[in-house]
Amino acid sequence: MIIKTNKIKNILKSVINQEMFTPLHAPIFEGNEIKYVTDCIESNFVSSVGEYVTRLEEMLQEYTGVKYAVVTVNGTAALHVSLLLCDLKREDEVLIPALTFIATANAVSYIGATPHFVDVNENTLGVDSEKLDTYLENISIMQDGYCINKQSGKRIKAIVPMHTFGHPVDMDALNKVVEKYNIDVIEDAAESLGSFYKDEHTGNHSKLSAISFNGNKIITTGGGGAILTNDEALAKKAKHITTTAKIPHKWEFNHDMIGYNYRMPALNAALGVAQLEQMDKFVEKKRALALHYMEAFKDIEGVKIFKEPEYTKSNYWLNALILDKGYENMRDEILQVTNDAGIMTRPIWTLMSKLKMFKESPKMDLSISESLEKRVINIPSGAWL
């Protein structure tokens, strides 16, 4: 056991090829970041009114192929507004994977809705559509065109599939299921900028999607996010809601609905424009790193590097070392040995259904999520490696 753990550490060191502390992810600033941020400061338009905000939105539209992008202060804000745009009401239920980052569940809670936890597929790390279909067939009925949870009496209005570590969910399979139950889809694409599902960028397969530009994402604006949609009316409403729902006027302050101060400042957008200019390079480097890891670990018993599903092209935002079943008790030892050696590794998130604020939330059988929680270790994945 100790020999195997040290072997994993040594393989990581050989791939990383660095003596210094190696984080999981860190931004790279090798382009026009200083130039654009300086230009933004000199323009004096550093808040949400500024040419860089519009420029970043236009670049996102071109890169992703989605018709409309609305940039926000962070990815959670983007997801929050996306849920509001689907006309979710208090007490509605929203299906989300139990294996996700806390922001997904938090955004659902912000509107007073109830997270309803579903299981994932081990081959995608995303929502298991076949298992979900069987589950909904058993626990729900259709009433007045809506999917109603027979146990709680609440409407199941939406689902938020999350593209875990940048690996796209099987969206065709999922959309077939939700069409049967009239459930809206909002993609949590926080980690998947640069990832493609069947040759289309994530975010093109649902009503709305939300992405993140946090400091640890493939590109960063420091803090930031974006709402993506192909629906013009939703895009206009998204921009309105995120600008405090203020009715445009030269001097009057009139607001026609509850809004949020969620627009991205131009300073952040200037950084994002410079980062997005380098996107192809970042993705190429991260995919090369993933292949290097796969080769290095191919003959190591008990572990594997997660590989993108065959119908996808992933950005490999975070590489995942997955222990085989039966090797779960090695996880904490690997984490200890690698972190002691200056190689930052971490387990996957604690299941949302285990957190004290969500313990009473409805859930399906989560056996795959529970198994993966014990077996997944994230390893250094920065493009600079």
Secondary structure in CASP SS format (residue, H / E / C, confidence):
PFRMAT SS
TARGET T0000
AUTHOR 0000-0000-0000
METHOD secondary structure of the structure
MODEL  1
M C 1.00
I H 1.00
I H 1.00
K H 1.00
T H 1.00
N H 1.00
K H 1.00
I H 1.00
K H 1.00
N H 1.00
I H 1.00
L H 1.00
K H 1.00
S H 1.00
V H 1.00
I H 1.00
N C 1.00
Q C 1.00
E C 1.00
M C 1.00
F C 1.00
T E 1.00
P C 1.00
L C 1.00
H C 1.00
A C 1.00
P C 1.00
I C 1.00
F C 1.00
E C 1.00
G C 1.00
N C 1.00
E H 1.00
I H 1.00
K H 1.00
Y H 1.00
V H 1.00
T H 1.00
D H 1.00
C H 1.00
I H 1.00
E H 1.00
S H 1.00
N C 1.00
F C 1.00
V C 1.00
S C 1.00
S C 1.00
V C 1.00
G C 1.00
E H 1.00
Y H 1.00
V H 1.00
T H 1.00
R H 1.00
L H 1.00
E H 1.00
E H 1.00
M H 1.00
L H 1.00
Q H 1.00
E H 1.00
Y H 1.00
T H 1.00
G C 1.00
V C 1.00
K C 1.00
Y E 1.00
A E 1.00
V E 1.00
V E 1.00
T E 1.00
V C 1.00
N C 1.00
G H 1.00
T H 1.00
A H 1.00
A H 1.00
L H 1.00
H H 1.00
V H 1.00
S H 1.00
L H 1.00
L H 1.00
L H 1.00
C C 1.00
D C 1.00
L C 1.00
K C 1.00
R C 1.00
E C 1.00
D C 1.00
E E 1.00
V E 1.00
L E 1.00
I E 1.00
P E 1.00
A C 1.00
L C 1.00
T C 1.00
F C 1.00
I H 1.00
A H 1.00
T H 1.00
A H 1.00
N H 1.00
A H 1.00
V H 1.00
S H 1.00
Y H 1.00
I C 1.00
G C 1.00
A C 1.00
T E 1.00
P E 1.00
H E 1.00
F E 1.00
V E 1.00
D C 1.00
V E 1.00
N C 1.00
E C 1.00
N C 1.00
T C 1.00
L C 1.00
G C 1.00
V E 1.00
D C 1.00
S H 1.00
E H 1.00
K H 1.00
L H 1.00
D H 1.00
T H 1.00
Y H 1.00
L H 1.00
E H 1.00
N H 1.00
I H 1.00
S E 1.00
I E 1.00
M E 1.00
Q E 1.00
D C 1.00
G C 1.00
Y E 1.00
C E 1.00
I E 1.00
N E 1.00
K C 1.00
Q C 1.00
S C 1.00
G C 1.00
K C 1.00
R E 1.00
I E 1.00
K E 1.00
A E 1.00
I E 1.00
V C 1.00
P C 1.00
M E 1.00
H C 1.00
T H 1.00
F H 1.00
G H 1.00
H C 1.00
P C 1.00
V C 1.00
D C 1.00
M H 1.00
D H 1.00
A H 1.00
L H 1.00
N H 1.00
K H 1.00
V H 1.00
V H 1.00
E H 1.00
K H 1.00
Y H 1.00
N C 1.00
I C 1.00
D E 1.00
V E 1.00
I E 1.00
E E 1.00
D E 1.00
A C 1.00
A C 1.00
E C 1.00
S C 1.00
L C 1.00
G C 1.00
S C 1.00
F E 1.00
Y E 1.00
K C 1.00
D C 1.00
E E 1.00
H E 1.00
T C 1.00
G C 1.00
N C 1.00
H C 1.00
S C 1.00
K C 1.00
L E 1.00
S E 1.00
A E 1.00
I E 1.00
S E 1.00
F C 1.00
N C 1.00
G C 1.00
N C 1.00
K C 1.00
I C 1.00
I C 1.00
T C 1.00
T C 1.00
G C 1.00
G C 1.00
G C 1.00
G E 1.00
A E 1.00
I E 1.00
L E 1.00
T E 1.00
N C 1.00
D C 1.00
E H 1.00
A H 1.00
L H 1.00
A H 1.00
K H 1.00
K H 1.00
A H 1.00
K H 1.00
H H 1.00
I H 1.00
T C 1.00
T E 1.00
T C 1.00
A C 1.00
K E 1.00
I C 1.00
P C 1.00
H C 1.00
K C 1.00
W C 1.00
E C 1.00
F C 1.00
N C 1.00
H E 1.00
D C 1.00
M C 1.00
I C 1.00
G C 1.00
Y C 1.00
N E 1.00
Y C 1.00
R E 1.00
M C 1.00
P C 1.00
A H 1.00
L H 1.00
N H 1.00
A H 1.00
A H 1.00
L H 1.00
G H 1.00
V H 1.00
A H 1.00
Q H 1.00
L H 1.00
E C 1.00
Q C 1.00
M H 1.00
D H 1.00
K H 1.00
F H 1.00
V H 1.00
E H 1.00
K H 1.00
K H 1.00
R H 1.00
A H 1.00
L H 1.00
A H 1.00
L H 1.00
H H 1.00
Y H 1.00
M H 1.00
E H 1.00
A H 1.00
F H 1.00
K C 1.00
D C 1.00
I C 1.00
E C 1.00
G C 1.00
V E 1.00
K E 1.00
I E 1.00
F C 1.00
K C 1.00
E C 1.00
P C 1.00
E C 1.00
Y C 1.00
T E 1.00
K E 1.00
S C 1.00
N C 1.00
Y C 1.00
W C 1.00
L C 1.00
N E 1.00
A E 1.00
L E 1.00
I E 1.00
L E 1.00
D C 1.00
K C 1.00
G C 1.00
Y C 1.00
E H 1.00
N H 1.00
M H 1.00
R H 1.00
D H 1.00
E H 1.00
I H 1.00
L H 1.00
Q H 1.00
V H 1.00
T H 1.00
N H 1.00
D H 1.00
A C 1.00
G C 1.00
I E 1.00
M C 1.00
T C 1.00
R E 1.00
P E 1.00
I C 1.00
W C 1.00
T C 1.00
L C 1.00
M H 1.00
S H 1.00
K H 1.00
L C 1.00
K H 1.00
M H 1.00
F H 1.00
K C 1.00
E C 1.00
S C 1.00
P C 1.00
K E 1.00
M C 1.00
D C 1.00
L C 1.00
S H 1.00
I H 1.00
S H 1.00
E H 1.00
S H 1.00
L H 1.00
E H 1.00
K C 1.00
R C 1.00
V E 1.00
I E 1.00
N E 1.00
I E 1.00
P C 1.00
S C 1.00
G C 1.00
A C 1.00
W C 1.00
L C 1.00
END
